[in-house]
Structure formats: structure tokens, C-alpha cells
Amino acid sequence: MEWILYVSAGIAAVAFLILVIFLSKALQSLQGTLDSISKTLNGLERQLDGVTRETTDLLKKTNALAEDIQKKSESLGSVVDSVKDVGGTIQKFNASLQTITNSVNDAVDQNKDKVSQVIQWGNVFLEMKDRWAHRKKEKVIVEKGLSEKGRERSYY
């Protein structure tokens, strides 16, 4: 019976050897998988570093843009205030112009008769001037005609 012990011990040793071989192959396969995962994680870490840098740059640019927009918004506020002031000034100017127009209209209404007389006297003056120019022209024509008759006589 001793030999059964030896045979059992041999079978157990062979079984242990087979177990160790399979475990070794499984561990080698697991080692390859872990190496692949490690490489993938390293690649992801590098990509994540790149994304983090780009995100940081984008955040800086966004902050600068927001600051620029804030400054321009403040500047635009002063421009809007200036435009409001110009609008108020134009309204005051229009009111002043309306007041002047009303006072001129009132003055014209009050002095209609005087203005009418001035226009009539102006028309009379222009008519007299036209008559005087017409008479002067006729006088020149008559004098010219007389002088031509005198020339005609001198030729004969």
C-alpha cells in the first residue's frame, strides 16, 4: 500500500504541476492585460493633460473676453448717456425754435398792415423803376434813330 501513497503523491504532484502551469499561463495573460490597461491609462492620462491645458487656456480666454465685454459694456453705457444728453439738447433746441417761430408769427400777425404797406410801396417803386428804364430806353432809341437819319443825309 505504500505504493498507492507514492502514486497518489505523484498524481497530486502532476496535478499541482498542471495547476501551476495553468495558473502561470493565466497570470501571464493577466499580466498582458494589465500591461495593456496600463498603456491605455498612460495614453488617457496624456490626453487628459492635453484637455486640461486646453480647458485652462479656454477658461483664461473666456475670462479675458468677459472682462473685455464688461469694459465695452461700461463704455457703451457712457455712450448711451451721451446720446440721451444729445436728445435732451435737441428737444430743448426744438422747444426754443418753436418759441422763436411762434413769436415771429405773432409779430408778423401784429404787423400785417405794415408789411402789406411795405410790399405795396416796394411794388410801386419797382413799377416806377421799370417805367423810368423803359423811358430811358425809348429816349436812347429815339436819339439813335435821329442820328441815323443824320447819317443818311450825309451820304446823299
Helices and strands as residue ranges (DSSP letters): H 2-110, H 112-155
